[in-house]
Amino acid sequence: MNYKPRRISQVTKEDSRVSVIGKVMEVGENSFVLQDDSNITEVFSDIHVEKDKLVRVYCSVIEGQLKADVMQDLTGFDL
């Protein structure tokens, strides 16, 4: 499985798997809000994540929405 690196604004319905890097802005029960320098999006996830964390999320794109498959904590990573 290959995940294409994308900015949030570059994700399209034609994508099947993408990786995005951003800051977790809000955390909900089954999703979180991720923001990068291009946009903001909701990511559906059963993976625990903390607000204000910098993360890389490997996602499946399902009907234009992002579903987290794997998450990588990038705390301390210099973008």
N, C-alpha and C positions, 0 to 999 in steps of 0.2 A: 504494500500500500504506500503510495506516494502522496504526501501532503504538500500542496503548492504554497509557498510563502506568499502571503497577501497582507496588504493593509486592509483595514475593515471596509473602507470605501471601495476597494477593488473586488470584493467578494460578489459573485454573480450567481444566479440560479443555475447556470450551466456548470459551475464548479461542483465537484463531488466530495473532495477532501481538501481542506486548507489548513495552514497554520497561521495564527495571528498572535502578535505580541501587544500587550497593553496593560493598563492599570485597572484593577478591579475597583469600580466606583460604588457599587451596591451589591448586596448579597440577599437573595431571596431563598425560598424553600427549595425550589427545583431549578433555579437559574441564578445568573449574576449578570451585572452590566459591566461591559469591558469598554475602555476608551483608549484609543491610540491617537496619534497626531493628525489623523484624517477624519475620524468619525467615532461614533459610539454605537454599541449594539448589545442586544441581550443574547446570552449564551445559555442554552439549556444544559443542565449538568446535575449528576448525582455525586460529583466529586466535591469534597469539602474545599472551600477556598475562603481566604480572609480578605476583608475590605482593605484597600490601599496596597495590596501586593502587586508586584510586577510579575506577570506570568506569560508564558508562551502556551497557547492552547491549540492542540491538534483536534480539528473538528470535522465531522461529517456535515455536509450541507444538505438539509432535507427540506424541500419546498421553500428554499430561500432562507431558512432559519439555521442557525449554528447549533450543533449538538456536540458537546465536548466528549472526545474519546480518551484523550490523555492530556494531562496538564503538567507543565514544568515550572517550578518556582525560579524566577530570575532575580531574586533579591541580591543586591550587590552588583548586578550586571550593569556595565556601562554601555548604554545604548549609543 
